[in-house]
Amino acid sequence: MKIQPLGDRVLVEPLQEDEEVTKGGIIIPDTAKEKPQQGKVVEVGTGKLDDDGKKIPFHVKKGSIVLMPKYGGTEVKFDDKEYQIMREDDILAIIG
């Protein structure tokens, strides 16, 4: 079983950073950290149609590392992993 986004939506797995430790040796818990802004595209949708009914090609593809808005998309938990589903237009940039 897998998640297949519809339309111009993409499924992104946020890239988690390792535990953060301050210079004083204090470990910052995950709940106090900001949300990650980078993610890996896991799946792309079926495609958006233009006014003539033709599919508009995606700019991102599976495996692309992208820059996401801090609070964009919808959080989804599946198989003990967290994902974001968002429109391709909400992705800020492709990294690399």
Biopython code that builds the backbone (N, CA, C, O; Angstrom):
import numpy as np
from Bio.PDB.StructureBuilder import StructureBuilder

atoms = [
    (1, "MET", "N", (0.836, -1.181, 0.000)),
    (1, "MET", "CA", (0.000, 0.000, 0.000)),
    (1, "MET", "C", (0.882, 1.246, 0.000)),
    (1, "MET", "O", (1.878, 1.313, 0.720)),
    (2, "LYS", "N", (0.503, 2.234, -0.820)),
    (2, "LYS", "CA", (1.286, 3.460, -0.883)),
    (2, "LYS", "C", (0.352, 4.652, -1.047)),
    (2, "LYS", "O", (-0.842, 4.489, -1.294)),
    (3, "ILE", "N", (0.904, 5.840, -0.909)),
    (3, "ILE", "CA", (0.129, 7.068, -1.081)),
    (3, "ILE", "C", (0.390, 7.608, -2.475)),
    (3, "ILE", "O", (1.544, 7.808, -2.854)),
    (4, "GLN", "N", (-0.655, 7.845, -3.239)),
    (4, "GLN", "CA", (-0.543, 8.433, -4.577)),
    (4, "GLN", "C", (-1.245, 9.785, -4.562)),
    (4, "GLN", "O", (-2.473, 9.842, -4.501)),
    (5, "PRO", "N", (-0.472, 10.889, -4.618)),
    (5, "PRO", "CA", (-1.108, 12.207, -4.654)),
    (5, "PRO", "C", (-1.902, 12.389, -5.947)),
    (5, "PRO", "O", (-1.590, 11.778, -6.970)),
    (6, "LEU", "N", (-2.914, 13.222, -5.891)),
    (6, "LEU", "CA", (-3.743, 13.495, -7.061)),
    (6, "LEU", "C", (-3.461, 14.887, -7.598)),
    (6, "LEU", "O", (-2.978, 15.758, -6.875)),
    (7, "GLY", "N", (-3.767, 15.089, -8.874)),
    (7, "GLY", "CA", (-3.606, 16.407, -9.494)),
    (7, "GLY", "C", (-2.167, 16.871, -9.471)),
    (7, "GLY", "O", (-1.250, 16.105, -9.768)),
    (8, "ASP", "N", (-1.973, 18.144, -9.111)),
    (8, "ASP", "CA", (-0.630, 18.726, -9.113)),
    (8, "ASP", "C", (0.025, 18.663, -7.739)),
    (8, "ASP", "O", (0.885, 19.484, -7.422)),
    (9, "ARG", "N", (-0.375, 17.703, -6.932)),
    (9, "ARG", "CA", (0.192, 17.571, -5.588)),
    (9, "ARG", "C", (1.390, 16.627, -5.608)),
    (9, "ARG", "O", (1.499, 15.744, -6.459)),
    (10, "VAL", "N", (2.291, 16.841, -4.637)),
    (10, "VAL", "CA", (3.470, 15.987, -4.479)),
    (10, "VAL", "C", (3.552, 15.529, -3.027)),
    (10, "VAL", "O", (3.114, 16.232, -2.117)),
    (11, "LEU", "N", (4.114, 14.350, -2.824)),
    (11, "LEU", "CA", (4.338, 13.790, -1.494)),
    (11, "LEU", "C", (5.812, 13.977, -1.172)),
    (11, "LEU", "O", (6.682, 13.477, -1.885)),
    (12, "VAL", "N", (6.085, 14.705, -0.085)),
    (12, "VAL", "CA", (7.459, 15.050, 0.278)),
    (12, "VAL", "C", (7.768, 14.495, 1.662)),
    (12, "VAL", "O", (6.977, 14.645, 2.593)),
    (13, "GLU", "N", (8.922, 13.855, 1.787)),
    (13, "GLU", "CA", (9.392, 13.380, 3.087)),
    (13, "GLU", "C", (10.368, 14.419, 3.636)),
    (13, "GLU", "O", (11.445, 14.607, 3.069)),
    (14, "PRO", "N", (10.009, 15.101, 4.734)),
    (14, "PRO", "CA", (10.912, 16.103, 5.302)),
    (14, "PRO", "C", (12.238, 15.468, 5.712)),
    (14, "PRO", "O", (12.261, 14.379, 6.286)),
    (15, "LEU", "N", (13.332, 16.148, 5.418)),
    (15, "LEU", "CA", (14.651, 15.653, 5.796)),
    (15, "LEU", "C", (14.938, 16.136, 7.209)),
    (15, "LEU", "O", (14.993, 17.337, 7.474)),
    (16, "GLN", "N", (15.117, 15.181, 8.107)),
    (16, "GLN", "CA", (15.368, 15.497, 9.513)),
    (16, "GLN", "C", (16.861, 15.697, 9.726)),
    (16, "GLN", "O", (17.689, 14.968, 9.181)),
    (17, "GLU", "N", (17.183, 16.704, 10.533)),
    (17, "GLU", "CA", (18.575, 16.924, 10.896)),
    (17, "GLU", "C", (18.889, 16.074, 12.117)),
    (17, "GLU", "O", (17.986, 15.682, 12.856)),
    (18, "ASP", "N", (20.151, 15.794, 12.326)),
    (18, "ASP", "CA", (20.561, 15.032, 13.501)),
    (18, "ASP", "C", (20.278, 15.853, 14.756)),
    (18, "ASP", "O", (19.988, 17.047, 14.678)),
    (19, "GLU", "N", (20.365, 15.193, 15.917)),
    (19, "GLU", "CA", (20.141, 15.895, 17.178)),
    (19, "GLU", "C", (21.008, 17.136, 17.243)),
    (19, "GLU", "O", (22.183, 17.121, 16.875)),
    (20, "GLU", "N", (20.413, 18.185, 17.708)),
    (20, "GLU", "CA", (21.150, 19.439, 17.799)),
    (20, "GLU", "C", (21.634, 19.619, 19.221)),
    (20, "GLU", "O", (20.858, 19.508, 20.169)),
    (21, "VAL", "N", (22.926, 19.900, 19.369)),
    (21, "VAL", "CA", (23.522, 20.123, 20.676)),
    (21, "VAL", "C", (24.140, 21.518, 20.662)),
    (21, "VAL", "O", (24.883, 21.865, 19.744)),
    (22, "THR", "N", (23.827, 22.318, 21.687)),
    (22, "THR", "CA", (24.377, 23.670, 21.763)),
    (22, "THR", "C", (25.838, 23.600, 22.187)),
    (22, "THR", "O", (26.335, 22.536, 22.557)),
    (23, "LYS", "N", (26.526, 24.746, 22.130)),
    (23, "LYS", "CA", (27.931, 24.796, 22.530)),
    (23, "LYS", "C", (28.111, 24.390, 23.984)),
    (23, "LYS", "O", (29.154, 23.849, 24.352)),
    (24, "GLY", "N", (27.105, 24.645, 24.813)),
    (24, "GLY", "CA", (27.175, 24.285, 26.233)),
    (24, "GLY", "C", (26.843, 22.828, 26.500)),
    (24, "GLY", "O", (26.880, 22.390, 27.650)),
    (25, "GLY", "N", (26.516, 22.060, 25.451)),
    (25, "GLY", "CA", (26.237, 20.647, 25.609)),
    (25, "GLY", "C", (24.774, 20.323, 25.858)),
    (25, "GLY", "O", (24.442, 19.180, 26.174)),
    (26, "ILE", "N", (23.892, 21.309, 25.720)),
    (26, "ILE", "CA", (22.470, 21.074, 25.928)),
    (26, "ILE", "C", (21.866, 20.498, 24.649)),
    (26, "ILE", "O", (22.061, 21.041, 23.562)),
    (27, "ILE", "N", (21.130, 19.390, 24.789)),
    (27, "ILE", "CA", (20.469, 18.773, 23.640)),
    (27, "ILE", "C", (19.101, 19.413, 23.471)),
    (27, "ILE", "O", (18.314, 19.475, 24.416)),
    (28, "ILE", "N", (18.822, 19.887, 22.267)),
    (28, "ILE", "CA", (17.541, 20.525, 21.980)),
    (28, "ILE", "C", (16.571, 19.447, 21.507)),
    (28, "ILE", "O", (16.842, 18.782, 20.507)),
    (29, "PRO", "N", (15.444, 19.257, 22.201)),
    (29, "PRO", "CA", (14.491, 18.213, 21.785)),
    (29, "PRO", "C", (13.798, 18.565, 20.483)),
    (29, "PRO", "O", (13.732, 19.731, 20.094)),
    (30, "ASP", "N", (13.277, 17.530, 19.806)),
    (30, "ASP", "CA", (12.601, 17.727, 18.525)),
    (30, "ASP", "C", (11.436, 18.695, 18.625)),
    (30, "ASP", "O", (11.170, 19.440, 17.682)),
    (31, "THR", "N", (10.738, 18.693, 19.754)),
    (31, "THR", "CA", (9.556, 19.552, 19.900)),
    (31, "THR", "C", (9.926, 21.028, 19.937)),
    (31, "THR", "O", (9.085, 21.878, 19.647)),
    (32, "ALA", "N", (11.156, 21.346, 20.286)),
    (32, "ALA", "CA", (11.574, 22.738, 20.363)),
    (32, "ALA", "C", (12.212, 23.233, 19.064)),
    (32, "ALA", "O", (12.450, 24.429, 18.901)),
    (33, "LYS", "N", (12.482, 22.323, 18.157)),
    (33, "LYS", "CA", (13.119, 22.704, 16.891)),
    (33, "LYS", "C", (12.094, 23.227, 15.908)),
    (33, "LYS", "O", (10.901, 22.937, 16.005)),
    (34, "GLU", "N", (12.586, 24.002, 14.962)),
    (34, "GLU", "CA", (11.724, 24.453, 13.869)),
    (34, "GLU", "C", (11.507, 23.297, 12.913)),
    (34, "GLU", "O", (12.303, 22.358, 12.866)),
    (35, "LYS", "N", (10.431, 23.369, 12.154)),
    (35, "LYS", "CA", (10.152, 22.339, 11.167)),
    (35, "LYS", "C", (11.226, 22.368, 10.085)),
    (35, "LYS", "O", (11.719, 23.439, 9.729)),
    (36, "PRO", "N", (11.594, 21.189, 9.554)),
    (36, "PRO", "CA", (12.588, 21.185, 8.475)),
    (36, "PRO", "C", (12.015, 21.831, 7.222)),
    (36, "PRO", "O", (10.824, 21.713, 6.935)),
    (37, "GLN", "N", (12.868, 22.503, 6.493)),
    (37, "GLN", "CA", (12.419, 23.171, 5.285)),
    (37, "GLN", "C", (12.880, 22.449, 4.030)),
    (37, "GLN", "O", (12.513, 22.840, 2.921)),
    (38, "GLN", "N", (13.669, 21.414, 4.189)),
    (38, "GLN", "CA", (14.100, 20.635, 3.041)),
    (38, "GLN", "C", (13.415, 19.282, 3.076)),
    (38, "GLN", "O", (13.136, 18.741, 4.146)),
    (39, "GLY", "N", (13.147, 18.744, 1.903)),
    (39, "GLY", "CA", (12.510, 17.442, 1.837)),
    (39, "GLY", "C", (12.839, 16.749, 0.537)),
    (39, "GLY", "O", (13.344, 17.357, -0.406)),
    (40, "LYS", "N", (12.540, 15.460, 0.508)),
    (40, "LYS", "CA", (12.771, 14.639, -0.677)),
    (40, "LYS", "C", (11.420, 14.266, -1.267)),
    (40, "LYS", "O", (10.539, 13.780, -0.558)),
    (41, "VAL", "N", (11.259, 14.496, -2.563)),
    (41, "VAL", "CA", (10.011, 14.156, -3.240)),
    (41, "VAL", "C", (9.932, 12.635, -3.357)),
    (41, "VAL", "O", (10.801, 11.998, -3.952)),
    (42, "VAL", "N", (8.868, 12.063, -2.775)),
    (42, "VAL", "CA", (8.688, 10.617, -2.762)),
    (42, "VAL", "C", (7.771, 10.179, -3.894)),
    (42, "VAL", "O", (7.972, 9.120, -4.488)),
    (43, "GLU", "N", (6.762, 10.997, -4.192)),
    (43, "GLU", "CA", (5.778, 10.632, -5.214)),
    (43, "GLU", "C", (5.195, 11.918, -5.795)),
    (43, "GLU", "O", (5.037, 12.908, -5.080)),
    (44, "VAL", "N", (4.874, 11.905, -7.092)),
    (44, "VAL", "CA", (4.218, 13.048, -7.735)),
    (44, "VAL", "C", (2.810, 12.642, -8.147)),
    (44, "VAL", "O", (2.519, 11.462, -8.342)),
    (45, "GLY", "N", (1.950, 13.630, -8.275)),
    (45, "GLY", "CA", (0.549, 13.377, -8.590)),
    (45, "GLY", "C", (0.313, 12.981, -10.036)),
    (45, "GLY", "O", (1.240, 12.674, -10.786)),
    (46, "THR", "N", (-0.950, 12.998, -10.395)),
    (46, "THR", "CA", (-1.359, 12.579, -11.725)),
    (46, "THR", "C", (-1.201, 13.689, -12.764)),
    (46, "THR", "O", (-1.230, 13.421, -13.965)),
    (47, "GLY", "N", (-1.039, 14.913, -12.314)),
    (47, "GLY", "CA", (-0.816, 16.034, -13.222)),
    (47, "GLY", "C", (-1.991, 16.990, -13.270)),
    (47, "GLY", "O", (-3.147, 16.593, -13.123)),
    (48, "LYS", "N", (-1.673, 18.251, -13.477)),
    (48, "LYS", "CA", (-2.676, 19.300, -13.579)),
    (48, "LYS", "C", (-3.011, 19.502, -15.055)),
    (48, "LYS", "O", (-2.142, 19.376, -15.917)),
    (49, "LEU", "N", (-4.259, 19.810, -15.337)),
    (49, "LEU", "CA", (-4.677, 20.039, -16.714)),
    (49, "LEU", "C", (-4.813, 21.532, -16.979)),
    (49, "LEU", "O", (-5.279, 22.286, -16.125)),
    (50, "ASP", "N", (-4.397, 21.954, -18.184)),
    (50, "ASP", "CA", (-4.591, 23.346, -18.564)),
    (50, "ASP", "C", (-6.002, 23.531, -19.130)),
    (50, "ASP", "O", (-6.804, 22.598, -19.110)),
    (51, "ASP", "N", (-6.303, 24.718, -19.627)),
    (51, "ASP", "CA", (-7.642, 25.025, -20.132)),
    (51, "ASP", "C", (-8.032, 24.177, -21.343)),
    (51, "ASP", "O", (-9.217, 23.964, -21.596)),
    (52, "ASP", "N", (-7.040, 23.694, -22.090)),
    (52, "ASP", "CA", (-7.305, 22.868, -23.268)),
    (52, "ASP", "C", (-7.371, 21.379, -22.948)),
    (52, "ASP", "O", (-7.591, 20.563, -23.842)),
    (53, "GLY", "N", (-7.181, 21.017, -21.666)),
    (53, "GLY", "CA", (-7.241, 19.615, -21.270)),
    (53, "GLY", "C", (-5.923, 18.875, -21.405)),
    (53, "GLY", "O", (-5.890, 17.653, -21.263)),
    (54, "LYS", "N", (-4.832, 19.588, -21.676)),
    (54, "LYS", "CA", (-3.512, 18.959, -21.783)),
    (54, "LYS", "C", (-2.837, 18.973, -20.413)),
    (54, "LYS", "O", (-2.978, 19.921, -19.641)),
    (55, "LYS", "N", (-2.098, 17.894, -20.129)),
    (55, "LYS", "CA", (-1.388, 17.816, -18.853)),
    (55, "LYS", "C", (-0.195, 18.760, -18.843)),
    (55, "LYS", "O", (0.561, 18.846, -19.811)),
    (56, "ILE", "N", (-0.044, 19.457, -17.741)),
    (56, "ILE", "CA", (1.107, 20.340, -17.538)),
    (56, "ILE", "C", (2.192, 19.501, -16.860)),
    (56, "ILE", "O", (1.934, 18.913, -15.810)),
    (57, "PRO", "N", (3.397, 19.430, -17.431)),
    (57, "PRO", "CA", (4.447, 18.590, -16.839)),
    (57, "PRO", "C", (4.932, 19.153, -15.493)),
    (57, "PRO", "O", (4.927, 20.364, -15.272)),
    (58, "PHE", "N", (5.345, 18.250, -14.611)),
    (58, "PHE", "CA", (5.891, 18.639, -13.315)),
    (58, "PHE", "C", (7.314, 19.168, -13.477)),
    (58, "PHE", "O", (8.052, 18.722, -14.355)),
    (59, "HIS", "N", (7.694, 20.122, -12.623)),
    (59, "HIS", "CA", (9.074, 20.595, -12.580)),
    (59, "HIS", "C", (9.916, 19.724, -11.653)),
    (59, "HIS", "O", (11.125, 19.584, -11.840)),
    (60, "VAL", "N", (9.259, 19.141, -10.652)),
    (60, "VAL", "CA", (9.966, 18.251, -9.724)),
    (60, "VAL", "C", (9.695, 16.810, -10.124)),
    (60, "VAL", "O", (8.711, 16.515, -10.802)),
    (61, "LYS", "N", (10.583, 15.915, -9.695)),
    (61, "LYS", "CA", (10.390, 14.488, -9.975)),
    (61, "LYS", "C", (10.763, 13.705, -8.721)),
    (61, "LYS", "O", (11.326, 14.257, -7.776)),
    (62, "LYS", "N", (10.445, 12.419, -8.726)),
    (62, "LYS", "CA", (10.786, 11.574, -7.588)),
    (62, "LYS", "C", (12.279, 11.656, -7.325)),
    (62, "LYS", "O", (13.089, 11.566, -8.248)),
    (63, "GLY", "N", (12.639, 11.827, -6.055)),
    (63, "GLY", "CA", (14.045, 11.895, -5.673)),
    (63, "GLY", "C", (14.598, 13.302, -5.593)),
    (63, "GLY", "O", (15.696, 13.492, -5.069)),
    (64, "SER", "N", (13.876, 14.302, -6.096)),
    (64, "SER", "CA", (14.339, 15.690, -6.030)),
    (64, "SER", "C", (14.378, 16.165, -4.580)),
    (64, "SER", "O", (13.481, 15.858, -3.796)),
    (65, "ILE", "N", (15.421, 16.916, -4.229)),
    (65, "ILE", "CA", (15.495, 17.553, -2.912)),
    (65, "ILE", "C", (14.968, 18.969, -3.103)),
    (65, "ILE", "O", (15.455, 19.718, -3.950)),
    (66, "VAL", "N", (13.960, 19.325, -2.301)),
    (66, "VAL", "CA", (13.271, 20.599, -2.493)),
    (66, "VAL", "C", (13.277, 21.429, -1.217)),
    (66, "VAL", "O", (13.476, 20.912, -0.118)),
    (67, "LEU", "N", (13.056, 22.716, -1.388)),
    (67, "LEU", "CA", (12.911, 23.657, -0.289)),
    (67, "LEU", "C", (11.430, 23.949, -0.147)),
    (67, "LEU", "O", (10.783, 24.402, -1.091)),
    (68, "MET", "N", (10.889, 23.684, 1.055)),
    (68, "MET", "CA", (9.454, 23.836, 1.299)),
    (68, "MET", "C", (9.203, 25.027, 2.214)),
    (68, "MET", "O", (10.097, 25.441, 2.951)),
    (69, "PRO", "N", (7.988, 25.583, 2.173)),
    (69, "PRO", "CA", (7.649, 26.618, 3.140)),
    (69, "PRO", "C", (7.538, 25.998, 4.534)),
    (69, "PRO", "O", (7.220, 24.815, 4.661)),
    (70, "LYS", "N", (7.798, 26.787, 5.582)),
    (70, "LYS", "CA", (7.767, 26.272, 6.950)),
    (70, "LYS", "C", (6.440, 25.637, 7.308)),
    (70, "LYS", "O", (6.408, 24.572, 7.925)),
    (71, "TYR", "N", (5.358, 26.267, 6.936)),
    (71, "TYR", "CA", (4.047, 25.791, 7.374)),
    (71, "TYR", "C", (3.137, 25.445, 6.210)),
    (71, "TYR", "O", (1.918, 25.577, 6.320)),
    (72, "GLY", "N", (3.704, 25.007, 5.103)),
    (72, "GLY", "CA", (2.896, 24.671, 3.937)),
    (72, "GLY", "C", (2.531, 23.200, 3.902)),
    (72, "GLY", "O", (3.162, 22.378, 4.566)),
    (73, "GLY", "N", (1.526, 22.878, 3.139)),
    (73, "GLY", "CA", (1.147, 21.491, 2.930)),
    (73, "GLY", "C", (0.335, 20.904, 4.067)),
    (73, "GLY", "O", (0.009, 21.580, 5.042)),
    (74, "THR", "N", (0.022, 19.636, 3.917)),
    (74, "THR", "CA", (-0.743, 18.892, 4.905)),
    (74, "THR", "C", (0.126, 17.764, 5.429)),
    (74, "THR", "O", (0.671, 16.982, 4.650)),
    (75, "GLU", "N", (0.257, 17.675, 6.754)),
    (75, "GLU", "CA", (1.061, 16.621, 7.358)),
    (75, "GLU", "C", (0.291, 15.310, 7.326)),
    (75, "GLU", "O", (-0.899, 15.267, 7.641)),
    (76, "VAL", "N", (0.987, 14.234, 6.940)),
    (76, "VAL", "CA", (0.388, 12.905, 6.854)),
    (76, "VAL", "C", (1.355, 11.918, 7.496)),
    (76, "VAL", "O", (2.560, 11.983, 7.254)),
    (77, "LYS", "N", (0.830, 10.998, 8.317)),
    (77, "LYS", "CA", (1.645, 9.930, 8.888)),
    (77, "LYS", "C", (1.240, 8.622, 8.221)),
    (77, "LYS", "O", (0.057, 8.289, 8.162)),
    (78, "PHE", "N", (2.232, 7.878, 7.716)),
    (78, "PHE", "CA", (1.971, 6.629, 7.009)),
    (78, "PHE", "C", (3.134, 5.688, 7.257)),
    (78, "PHE", "O", (4.283, 6.063, 7.023)),
    (79, "ASP", "N", (2.873, 4.482, 7.721)),
    (79, "ASP", "CA", (3.920, 3.498, 8.045)),
    (79, "ASP", "C", (4.972, 4.082, 8.983)),
    (79, "ASP", "O", (6.169, 3.892, 8.768)),
    (80, "ASP", "N", (4.536, 4.786, 10.012)),
    (80, "ASP", "CA", (5.407, 5.388, 11.035)),
    (80, "ASP", "C", (6.374, 6.433, 10.475)),
    (80, "ASP", "O", (7.385, 6.734, 11.110)),
    (81, "LYS", "N", (6.084, 6.982, 9.313)),
    (81, "LYS", "CA", (6.891, 8.058, 8.739)),
    (81, "LYS", "C", (5.995, 9.275, 8.551)),
    (81, "LYS", "O", (4.789, 9.146, 8.337)),
    (82, "GLU", "N", (6.595, 10.450, 8.631)),
    (82, "GLU", "CA", (5.836, 11.671, 8.422)),
    (82, "GLU", "C", (6.129, 12.231, 7.032)),
    (82, "GLU", "O", (7.273, 12.245, 6.578)),
    (83, "TYR", "N", (5.076, 12.688, 6.373)),
    (83, "TYR", "CA", (5.180, 13.251, 5.033)),
    (83, "TYR", "C", (4.401, 14.557, 4.984)),
    (83, "TYR", "O", (3.611, 14.860, 5.878)),
    (84, "GLN", "N", (4.635, 15.316, 3.934)),
    (84, "GLN", "CA", (3.861, 16.502, 3.621)),
    (84, "GLN", "C", (3.275, 16.317, 2.223)),
    (84, "GLN", "O", (3.983, 15.925, 1.295)),
    (85, "ILE", "N", (1.984, 16.600, 2.077)),
    (85, "ILE", "CA", (1.384, 16.638, 0.751)),
    (85, "ILE", "C", (1.127, 18.097, 0.440)),
    (85, "ILE", "O", (0.469, 18.798, 1.209)),
    (86, "MET", "N", (1.649, 18.556, -0.692)),
    (86, "MET", "CA", (1.490, 19.967, -1.063)),
    (86, "MET", "C", (1.392, 20.094, -2.569)),
    (86, "MET", "O", (1.781, 19.191, -3.310)),
    (87, "ARG", "N", (0.874, 21.208, -3.005)),
    (87, "ARG", "CA", (0.827, 21.498, -4.436)),
    (87, "ARG", "C", (2.240, 21.806, -4.916)),
    (87, "ARG", "O", (3.062, 22.339, -4.171)),
    (88, "GLU", "N", (2.502, 21.466, -6.151)),
    (88, "GLU", "CA", (3.832, 21.753, -6.701)),
    (88, "GLU", "C", (4.132, 23.243, -6.651)),
    (88, "GLU", "O", (5.280, 23.641, -6.454)),
    (89, "ASP", "N", (3.100, 24.071, -6.830)),
    (89, "ASP", "CA", (3.285, 25.527, -6.784)),
    (89, "ASP", "C", (3.758, 26.015, -5.429)),
    (89, "ASP", "O", (4.350, 27.091, -5.341)),
    (90, "ASP", "N", (3.512, 25.240, -4.351)),
    (90, "ASP", "CA", (3.927, 25.644, -3.010)),
    (90, "ASP", "C", (5.412, 25.381, -2.738)),
    (90, "ASP", "O", (5.973, 25.931, -1.791)),
    (91, "ILE", "N", (6.046, 24.546, -3.561)),
    (91, "ILE", "CA", (7.475, 24.255, -3.405)),
    (91, "ILE", "C", (8.256, 25.490, -3.833)),
    (91, "ILE", "O", (8.008, 26.060, -4.896)),
    (92, "LEU", "N", (9.204, 25.897, -2.987)),
    (92, "LEU", "CA", (9.941, 27.132, -3.225)),
    (92, "LEU", "C", (11.099, 26.976, -4.201)),
    (92, "LEU", "O", (11.348, 27.866, -5.013)),
    (93, "ALA", "N", (11.816, 25.842, -4.130)),
    (93, "ALA", "CA", (12.984, 25.660, -4.998)),
    (93, "ALA", "C", (13.400, 24.194, -5.021)),
    (93, "ALA", "O", (13.055, 23.419, -4.129)),
    (94, "ILE", "N", (14.143, 23.832, -6.053)),
    (94, "ILE", "CA", (14.773, 22.526, -6.151)),
    (94, "ILE", "C", (16.238, 22.727, -5.780)),
    (94, "ILE", "O", (16.894, 23.620, -6.316)),
    (95, "ILE", "N", (16.758, 21.908, -4.870)),
    (95, "ILE", "CA", (18.134, 22.046, -4.405)),
    (95, "ILE", "C", (19.006, 21.049, -5.161)),
    (95, "ILE", "O", (18.660, 19.874, -5.288)),
    (96, "GLY", "N", (20.132, 21.528, -5.658)),
    (96, "GLY", "CA", (21.069, 20.634, -6.328)),
    (96, "GLY", "C", (20.923, 20.724, -7.756)),
    (96, "GLY", "O", (21.633, 20.039, -8.494)),
]
sb = StructureBuilder()
sb.init_structure("model")
sb.init_model(0)
sb.init_chain("A")
sb.init_seg("    ")
for serial, (resi, resn, name, xyz) in enumerate(atoms, 1):
    if name == "N":
        sb.init_residue(resn, " ", resi, " ")
    sb.init_atom(name, np.array(xyz, "f"), 0.0, 1.0, " ", f" {name:<3s}", serial, name[0])
structure = sb.get_structure()
